[in-house]
Amino acid sequence: MAVRRVVPNIQSGAMRESRDFYGLLGFEEVMNHGWIMTLASPSTPAAQVSVMTHDRTAPVIPDVSVEVDDVDAAYAIVRDSGAEILHPLQDEEWGVRRFFVRDPNGQVVNVLSHR
């Protein structure tokens, strides 16, 4: 299993203002589902930040997203470690397979792969 990218998730009630602010730093909108918007660097597309009002299908907003090349393998490893799974492994309608786990510091990690 390999990590493809790590994306901080920022909870916000000011999506447009957040897009404009991160635009000052060179980020451009690459995805917007209304409740989550991802901004990326045009020169380094894996450099991203996501801004979220809520998570449409999960009980909490994750603090960080980690995209891996094999989410099923990551899930098995994390589950077998005894870590707290907050959102079960499942396919989401917007093209990702993911689960949420709590890290030792209490942060919520969204582990995902694109389908």
C-alpha positions in Angstrom: 0.0 0.0 0.0 1.3 3.4 -0.9 0.2 7.0 -0.1 -0.7 9.1 -3.1 -1.5 12.4 -1.4 -2.5 13.9 1.9 -5.1 16.7 2.0 -6.1 18.8 5.0 -9.9 19.3 5.4 -11.1 22.6 6.7 -14.6 23.0 8.2 -16.2 26.2 6.9 -19.4 28.1 6.6 -17.7 30.5 4.2 -17.0 28.4 1.1 -16.7 31.3 -1.4 -14.5 33.3 0.9 -12.3 30.3 1.6 -11.9 29.7 -2.2 -11.0 33.4 -2.7 -8.5 33.3 0.2 -6.7 30.1 -0.9 -6.8 31.6 -4.4 -4.5 34.3 -3.1 -2.0 31.5 -2.4 -2.2 30.1 -5.9 -4.9 27.4 -5.4 -7.6 26.8 -8.0 -11.0 25.0 -7.6 -10.8 21.5 -9.0 -13.9 20.0 -7.5 -17.1 21.4 -5.9 -20.0 19.2 -4.7 -21.6 22.1 -2.7 -20.7 20.6 0.7 -17.0 19.9 -0.2 -14.8 21.9 -2.4 -11.2 20.9 -3.3 -8.6 23.4 -4.3 -5.3 22.5 -5.9 -2.1 24.0 -7.1 -2.0 24.1 -10.9 1.8 23.5 -10.9 1.6 20.7 -8.3 -1.8 19.1 -8.6 -1.3 16.8 -5.6 -0.9 19.9 -3.3 -4.5 20.3 -2.2 -6.8 21.6 0.5 -10.5 20.7 0.9 -13.1 23.0 2.4 -16.2 21.4 3.8 -19.5 22.5 5.3 -20.3 18.9 6.5 -19.7 15.4 5.3 -22.7 14.2 3.3 -22.5 10.5 4.2 -20.3 10.3 7.3 -21.0 11.2 11.0 -18.2 13.7 11.3 -16.0 16.0 9.2 -12.5 14.4 8.8 -9.5 16.5 9.8 -7.3 15.1 7.0 -7.7 12.8 4.0 -5.1 10.3 3.0 -5.4 8.8 -0.5 -3.9 5.4 -0.8 -3.5 3.0 -3.8 -5.3 0.1 -1.9 -7.9 1.3 0.5 -9.0 -2.3 1.2 -5.5 -3.2 2.4 -5.4 -0.1 4.5 -8.7 -0.9 6.1 -7.6 -4.4 7.0 -4.4 -3.1 8.6 -6.2 -0.4 10.6 -9.0 -2.7 11.6 -6.6 -5.4 12.8 -4.7 -2.8 14.8 -7.8 -2.2 17.0 -8.0 1.5 16.0 -11.4 3.1 16.3 -13.3 3.0 12.9 -15.8 5.9 12.8 -17.2 5.3 9.3 -17.2 1.9 7.7 -15.4 1.0 4.5 -17.8 1.8 1.6 -18.1 3.0 -1.9 -19.4 6.6 -2.1 -21.5 7.9 -5.0 -18.9 10.5 -6.0 -16.3 7.9 -7.0 -14.3 7.1 -3.9 -14.1 4.1 -1.6 -13.3 5.2 1.9 -13.4 4.8 5.7 -12.8 7.0 8.7 -10.5 6.2 11.6 -9.5 8.1 14.7 -5.7 8.6 15.2 -4.1 8.4 18.6 -4.4 12.2 19.0 -8.2 12.1 18.4 -8.0 13.4 14.8 -10.3 11.9 12.3 -8.6 10.5 9.2 -10.5 9.9 6.0 -8.6 7.0 4.2 -9.7 6.7 0.5 -9.0 5.5 -3.0 -10.6 6.7 -6.2 -12.6 4.1 -8.1 
